[in-house]
């Protein structure tokens, strides 16, 4: 920096740190307890008042919002969507006021040590009855009883070495939140929850529990139950889950407990049918047999599709049975992913998702028509809100969108198709009789009305693909076309008349050179938009 004089600035000693801290905090109440805490806070600065240390721990924003809703900290008169939006707004306000800051991963937040210390102190000494008891990351198998009394409202024992739940917590009748995650707990006493009738949030994730007693079902006010990452959980007693009439969140993601239907398991164990009694449930993550079911308000990425999913449903295995069990939740879903199963039609499942915006069928054996049963009487589509469709590994498909749907997908913006070995055309604008080769029907007004909002078309690994479409489309919004490993595709449905919005055409150089064009003017016009692309250039 070309300085002429260098002056070493040492860290402040304890007394100087305290003086500076006091100057900025102002006059403290003459209460020794407060002054003692203030000195501890000052020490946290370690002689660097502006260099406030940050916790080595990030929290999922979605998890925070679910806990806030379960606790009643978000207006309970709001519906699910409104309350989740309210939670997002609250997190942004906390970030803006520096109470929270972005965490290590996308969709996570973390908190400064000092902010956390002050917040815990305020919460622990609150006069309004909302007292906290926190002994997290203690590195001990024993929890001290000091400070744990009946007025405690929320308790956290996260990240310790507990092998059993502290029995003195059972007498805290006002307890609404109990965090026990990240402990080597291996047993839950049957009577531990009998005195916790006010409990709304219970987190037992990442513990070593092997069973869940039916006494948990007595928690009539429980809104959130987290049993994710319980790799040793083998048994949940019958009628435990179905009695949790207020339950909104059941998170058993990566739990070893395999849910089954009646008749597949002994009568003493919980079955899938119990989920049908949970009328308030809006978040569910469980494993059944060899597949997973996940439904949530979340921010996720699914292969190619990077988008903030509002409410996502993932179905695999016995899809029809799942659709029946999850009918209520499918009604509020906006994203549906069906994968790794054998089913001839998915239309009946997809019709149960009236607000569907994103549809992803992956690796479905025997699927030869995605849209069977999806068109309502009068020619109206079941999916007026559909914005994106992605298909991977569905080898029974010969075309993607039939002629009778082309004019009905008014809001479709993105199409992604990959690894469908028998796909011959993307848009089937006309129907040809296989016996006579005569055109049976065609999409009327194709030239002006089909897919008015389609912006992105990405095609990959389609060895039999010969056409994108065999009729002229106007493409009023098409901006990006990407083609890779489609050796039989020799024409693009573009011309000087309908390619006005095109910004980018991506593909292999050799493929581009072999394309046939309506005229030389079209080729020259589109050449400037072409960019060589392969999967090794960058990730999709």
Secondary structure as UniProt FT lines:
FT   HELIX           14..25
FT   HELIX           32..44
FT   TURN            45..47
FT   TURN            49..50
FT   STRAND          59..60
FT   HELIX           61..71
FT   TURN            76..77
FT   HELIX           80..96
FT   TURN            97..98
FT   STRAND          101..102
FT   TURN            106..107
FT   STRAND          108..110
FT   HELIX           113..124
FT   STRAND          131..134
FT   TURN            146..147
FT   TURN            150..151
FT   STRAND          152..156
FT   TURN            158..159
FT   HELIX           167..171
FT   TURN            173..174
FT   STRAND          177..179
FT   TURN            190..195
FT   TURN            197..198
FT   STRAND          201..203
FT   TURN            205..206
FT   STRAND          211..212
FT   HELIX           214..218
FT   TURN            220..221
FT   STRAND          224..226
FT   TURN            228..229
FT   TURN            231..232
FT   STRAND          235..237
FT   TURN            238..239
FT   TURN            242..243
FT   TURN            245..246
FT   STRAND          249..251
FT   TURN            253..254
FT   STRAND          258..259
FT   TURN            262..263
FT   TURN            267..268
FT   HELIX           272..277
FT   TURN            279..280
FT   STRAND          283..288
FT   TURN            289..290
FT   STRAND          291..296
FT   STRAND          300..302
FT   TURN            303..304
FT   STRAND          305..307
FT   STRAND          312..316
FT   HELIX           319..325
FT   HELIX           327..330
FT   TURN            331..332
FT   STRAND          335..342
FT   HELIX           347..350
FT   TURN            351..352
FT   TURN            354..355
FT   STRAND          358..365
FT   TURN            370..373
FT   HELIX           377..379
FT   TURN            384..385
FT   STRAND          388..392
FT   TURN            395..396
FT   STRAND          399..401
FT   TURN            403..408
FT   TURN            410..411
FT   STRAND          414..418
FT   TURN            421..422
FT   STRAND          425..427
FT   STRAND          430..432
FT   TURN            434..436
FT   STRAND          439..442
FT   TURN            444..445
FT   HELIX           446..449
FT   TURN            450..453
FT   STRAND          456..460
FT   TURN            463..464
FT   STRAND          480..484
FT   TURN            487..488
FT   TURN            496..498
FT   TURN            500..501
FT   STRAND          504..507
FT   HELIX           509..514
FT   HELIX           520..527
FT   TURN            528..529
FT   STRAND          530..532
FT   TURN            535..537
//
